[in-house]
């Protein structure tokens, strides 16, 4: 959220680091609504964060997630994914996302805004592939990105690869690139996500099977100090789940802490999710609402 404050202070710093970095910052704003480390995200449009997703028995999975930040930030967007099982290839699909900030007005020497708004957005369209080999989920997404800040724009291609492995439903390890376009450990336009999940309890509960999991995640290799996420999750079979993460966000300056909570409910072949970022540094909360449908 501290990086959001930088956006609020003015978008000139984003121009300095380039249009591509400015677009990536909008995706990081969207990531503040994730109630678990990005590398460990599953369900919904989580293929945007980690291409390596578990593959279930469904023939197809469709998902839509809508993101809305506080009025003081003015950012909003959506993620859409469509995935279908294609034997023996595995799973193929498309993912689309867009984030933008509105109400940016031009000013000169007059206190009144000049005519015309300042466009600030980023969007991407990608082709996804995933499979499971020897119990390990693998995935890749080839995507085209388009970003614009005022009159300047940029576009690029990225290729993200991810891996996820669960050992006996007790330990899960996951890692993925995000926005990867070149070999570099200090590029502000891309991230390297990692995560580990440990089941700390499981057993019968209210006629179903309950489980409690602890999580740790990291986002690094982006040109400033790493982000660290510490979280926990509770599951009640496949019907209900709740998640909480406390993140220490790295920055070019002083680091900050924030918390995100979320829940997921299954109703038949549909799954509804909701998450809320509580905000820091007097920046209001951000929200994410998702709907996922599965075709058997």
C-alpha positions as CSV (number, residue, x, y, z in Angstrom):
1,X,0.0,0.0,0.0
2,X,2.9,2.4,0.4
3,X,3.5,2.1,-3.3
4,X,-0.1,3.2,-3.8
5,X,0.7,6.3,-1.8
6,X,3.5,7.0,-4.3
7,X,0.9,6.9,-7.0
8,X,-1.3,9.3,-5.0
9,X,1.6,11.7,-4.6
10,X,1.7,12.1,-8.3
11,X,2.3,9.9,-11.4
12,X,5.5,11.8,-12.4
13,X,7.7,9.2,-10.5
14,X,6.1,6.5,-12.6
15,X,7.1,8.3,-15.8
16,X,10.7,8.4,-14.6
17,X,10.9,4.7,-14.2
18,X,9.1,4.1,-17.5
19,X,5.6,3.3,-18.8
20,X,6.0,-0.4,-18.4
21,X,6.9,0.0,-14.7
22,X,3.9,2.3,-14.3
23,X,1.6,-0.4,-15.7
24,X,3.2,-3.0,-13.4
25,X,2.4,-0.9,-10.3
26,X,-1.3,-1.1,-11.2
27,X,-1.0,-4.9,-11.1
28,X,0.6,-4.7,-7.7
29,X,-2.3,-2.6,-6.6
30,X,-4.6,-5.5,-7.7
31,X,-2.4,-7.9,-5.8
32,X,-3.1,-6.1,-2.5
33,X,-6.6,-7.7,-2.6
34,X,-5.1,-11.3,-2.5
35,X,-5.7,-12.9,1.0
36,X,-2.8,-15.3,0.5
37,X,0.6,-15.2,-1.2
38,X,0.3,-14.9,-5.0
39,X,2.3,-18.0,-5.7
40,X,-0.1,-20.1,-3.6
41,X,-3.3,-18.6,-5.1
42,X,-5.8,-21.1,-6.6
43,X,-9.3,-20.9,-8.0
44,X,-11.0,-18.1,-9.7
45,X,-8.7,-16.1,-12.0
46,X,-5.6,-17.1,-10.0
47,X,-4.0,-18.4,-13.2
48,X,-3.1,-14.7,-13.7
49,X,-0.8,-14.9,-10.6
50,X,0.5,-18.4,-11.0
51,X,0.1,-20.3,-14.3
52,X,0.6,-23.6,-12.4
53,X,-2.9,-24.5,-11.1
54,X,-4.4,-27.7,-9.9
55,X,-6.4,-29.5,-12.6
56,X,-9.7,-31.0,-11.5
57,X,-12.1,-33.3,-13.2
58,X,-14.1,-30.4,-14.8
59,X,-14.1,-29.9,-18.5
60,X,-13.9,-26.1,-18.2
61,X,-13.5,-23.4,-15.7
62,X,-14.7,-19.8,-16.2
63,X,-13.9,-17.0,-13.7
64,X,-14.4,-13.3,-13.3
65,X,-12.9,-11.1,-10.5
66,X,-13.6,-7.4,-10.0
67,X,-11.3,-5.1,-8.1
68,X,-12.2,-1.8,-6.6
69,X,-9.9,0.4,-4.4
70,X,-10.8,3.4,-2.2
71,X,-11.9,6.6,-3.8
72,X,-8.7,8.3,-2.7
73,X,-6.8,5.8,-4.9
74,X,-9.4,5.6,-7.7
75,X,-8.1,2.3,-9.2
76,X,-10.4,-0.4,-10.5
77,X,-10.1,-3.4,-12.8
78,X,-11.1,-6.9,-13.6
79,X,-9.5,-10.3,-14.3
80,X,-11.2,-12.9,-16.6
81,X,-10.0,-16.4,-17.3
82,X,-11.3,-19.3,-19.3
83,X,-9.6,-22.7,-19.1
84,X,-10.6,-26.0,-20.7
85,X,-9.2,-29.5,-20.3
86,X,-7.6,-30.8,-23.5
87,X,-6.2,-34.3,-23.4
88,X,-3.4,-35.3,-23.6
89,X,-2.1,-31.7,-23.7
90,X,-3.4,-30.8,-20.3
91,X,-5.3,-27.5,-19.8
92,X,-5.4,-24.6,-22.2
93,X,-7.1,-21.2,-21.9
94,X,-7.1,-17.5,-22.1
95,X,-6.6,-14.8,-19.4
96,X,-7.4,-11.1,-19.7
97,X,-6.9,-8.3,-17.2
98,X,-7.2,-4.6,-17.0
99,X,-6.5,-2.1,-14.3
100,X,-6.9,1.7,-14.5
101,X,-6.9,4.9,-12.4
102,X,-9.6,7.4,-13.3
103,X,-10.3,11.1,-12.4
104,X,-6.7,12.2,-13.1
105,X,-7.1,15.8,-14.4
106,X,-4.7,18.2,-16.0
107,X,-3.8,21.4,-14.2
108,X,-1.6,24.4,-15.2
109,X,-1.2,27.7,-13.3
110,X,-4.9,27.9,-12.8
111,X,-6.5,26.1,-9.7
112,X,-9.2,24.9,-12.1
113,X,-8.5,21.6,-14.0
114,X,-7.7,21.9,-17.6
115,X,-10.0,20.2,-20.2
116,X,-9.5,16.5,-20.7
117,X,-8.7,13.6,-18.3
118,X,-5.3,11.9,-18.1
119,X,-5.6,8.2,-19.1
120,X,-3.7,5.7,-16.9
121,X,-4.2,2.0,-17.5
122,X,-2.6,-1.3,-18.2
123,X,-4.2,-4.4,-19.8
124,X,-3.0,-7.8,-20.9
125,X,-4.3,-10.7,-22.9
126,X,-2.5,-14.1,-22.5
127,X,-2.7,-17.7,-23.7
128,X,-2.4,-20.2,-20.9
129,X,-1.2,-23.8,-20.7
130,X,-1.0,-26.1,-17.7
131,X,-0.5,-29.8,-16.9
132,X,0.4,-32.1,-14.0
133,X,3.4,-34.4,-14.3
134,X,4.3,-36.9,-11.6
135,X,2.2,-34.9,-9.1
136,X,3.8,-31.6,-10.0
137,X,1.6,-28.8,-11.5
138,X,3.4,-26.9,-14.3
139,X,2.1,-23.9,-16.2
140,X,3.0,-21.1,-18.6
141,X,1.3,-18.0,-19.9
142,X,2.4,-16.0,-23.0
143,X,0.8,-12.6,-22.8
144,X,0.8,-9.2,-24.6
145,X,0.8,-6.1,-22.3
146,X,-0.4,-2.6,-23.2
147,X,0.1,0.3,-20.8
148,X,-0.6,4.0,-21.2
149,X,0.1,7.0,-19.0
150,X,-1.1,10.3,-20.4
151,X,0.2,10.6,-24.0
152,X,2.9,8.0,-23.6
153,X,2.3,4.3,-24.1
154,X,4.3,1.1,-24.2
155,X,3.7,-2.6,-25.0
156,X,5.6,-5.8,-24.5
157,X,5.4,-9.6,-24.5
158,X,5.9,-11.6,-21.3
159,X,6.3,-15.3,-20.7
160,X,5.5,-16.5,-17.2
161,X,6.2,-20.0,-15.9
162,X,5.1,-21.5,-12.6
163,X,5.4,-24.7,-10.6
164,X,3.4,-26.1,-7.7
165,X,3.9,-29.4,-5.8
166,X,1.9,-30.8,-2.9
167,X,3.2,-33.5,-0.7
168,X,0.4,-35.6,0.8
169,X,-1.9,-32.6,1.3
170,X,0.5,-31.6,4.1
171,X,3.1,-29.3,2.5
172,X,2.8,-27.3,-0.7
173,X,5.6,-25.5,-2.5
174,X,5.0,-23.0,-5.3
175,X,7.0,-20.5,-7.4
176,X,6.3,-18.4,-10.4
177,X,7.5,-15.4,-12.4
178,X,5.1,-12.5,-13.0
179,X,5.5,-10.1,-15.9
180,X,8.7,-11.8,-17.0
181,X,10.3,-10.4,-20.1
182,X,14.1,-10.4,-19.6
183,X,16.7,-12.0,-17.4
184,X,17.2,-9.5,-14.6
185,X,17.0,-9.5,-10.8
186,X,16.3,-5.8,-10.4
187,X,13.7,-5.0,-13.1
188,X,10.8,-3.1,-11.6
189,X,8.5,-4.4,-14.3
190,X,8.5,-8.0,-13.1
191,X,8.3,-10.1,-10.0
192,X,9.4,-13.5,-8.7
193,X,6.9,-15.1,-6.4
194,X,7.5,-18.0,-4.0
195,X,5.4,-19.6,-1.3
196,X,5.1,-22.5,1.1
197,X,2.0,-23.8,2.8
198,X,1.8,-26.2,5.8
199,X,-1.2,-28.0,7.1
200,X,-1.1,-27.6,10.8
201,X,-4.4,-29.3,11.7
202,X,-7.1,-31.4,10.1
203,X,-10.0,-33.6,11.2
204,X,-13.7,-34.1,11.2
205,X,-15.7,-30.9,11.9
206,X,-19.5,-30.2,11.7
207,X,-20.1,-33.3,9.6
208,X,-17.4,-32.4,7.1
209,X,-13.6,-32.3,7.0
210,X,-11.8,-29.2,8.4
211,X,-8.2,-28.1,8.0
212,X,-6.1,-25.2,9.1
213,X,-3.0,-24.1,7.1
214,X,-0.2,-21.8,7.7
215,X,1.5,-19.9,4.8
216,X,4.5,-17.8,3.9
217,X,5.2,-16.0,0.6
218,X,7.7,-13.7,-0.9
219,X,7.8,-11.4,-3.9
220,X,11.3,-10.4,-4.9
221,X,13.7,-9.6,-7.9
222,X,11.9,-6.3,-8.7
223,X,14.4,-3.7,-7.9
224,X,13.6,-2.9,-4.3
225,X,13.4,-4.8,-1.0
226,X,11.3,-8.0,-1.0
227,X,7.7,-8.3,0.1
228,X,7.0,-10.9,2.7
229,X,3.5,-12.4,3.4
230,X,2.5,-14.4,6.5
231,X,-0.9,-16.0,6.5
232,X,-3.3,-18.7,7.5
233,X,-6.3,-20.4,6.0
234,X,-9.3,-22.4,7.3
235,X,-11.2,-24.9,5.1
236,X,-14.4,-26.8,5.7
237,X,-14.4,-29.4,3.0
238,X,-14.9,-27.9,-0.4
239,X,-17.9,-25.7,0.7
240,X,-16.2,-22.9,2.6
241,X,-12.8,-21.4,3.1
242,X,-11.4,-18.3,4.8
243,X,-8.0,-16.8,4.4
244,X,-5.9,-14.1,6.2
245,X,-2.6,-12.6,5.2
246,X,-0.4,-10.0,6.9
247,X,2.2,-8.6,4.4
248,X,5.3,-6.5,4.9
249,X,5.6,-4.6,1.7
250,X,9.1,-3.6,0.6
251,X,9.7,-0.3,-0.9
252,X,12.2,2.1,-2.4
253,X,11.9,3.8,1.1
254,X,10.4,2.7,4.3
255,X,8.5,-0.6,4.4
256,X,4.9,-0.9,5.5
257,X,2.5,-3.5,6.8
258,X,-1.0,-4.4,5.7
259,X,-3.6,-7.1,6.2
260,X,-6.0,-8.8,3.8
261,X,-8.9,-11.1,4.7
262,X,-11.0,-13.2,2.3
263,X,-13.6,-16.0,2.1
264,X,-14.8,-18.5,-0.5
265,X,-18.2,-20.2,-0.6
266,X,-19.2,-23.0,-3.0
267,X,-22.8,-23.3,-4.2
268,X,-23.2,-26.2,-6.6
269,X,-20.9,-25.8,-9.5
270,X,-20.2,-22.1,-8.6
271,X,-17.7,-20.5,-6.2
272,X,-18.1,-17.0,-4.9
273,X,-15.2,-15.2,-3.3
274,X,-14.7,-11.9,-1.5
275,X,-11.6,-10.2,-0.1
276,X,-10.9,-6.9,1.6
277,X,-7.6,-5.2,2.0
278,X,-7.8,-3.0,5.2
279,X,-5.4,-0.3,3.9
280,X,-2.6,1.5,5.6
281,X,-1.2,5.0,5.9
282,X,-4.7,6.6,5.8
283,X,-5.4,4.9,2.4
284,X,-8.8,3.4,2.4
285,X,-9.7,-0.3,1.9
286,X,-9.7,-2.2,-1.4
287,X,-12.1,-5.0,-2.4
288,X,-12.2,-7.9,-4.7
289,X,-15.3,-10.0,-5.6
290,X,-15.0,-13.1,-7.7
291,X,-17.3,-15.6,-9.4
292,X,-16.1,-19.0,-10.7
293,X,-18.2,-21.5,-12.7
294,X,-17.2,-25.1,-13.4
295,X,-18.5,-27.2,-16.3
296,X,-18.4,-30.9,-15.4
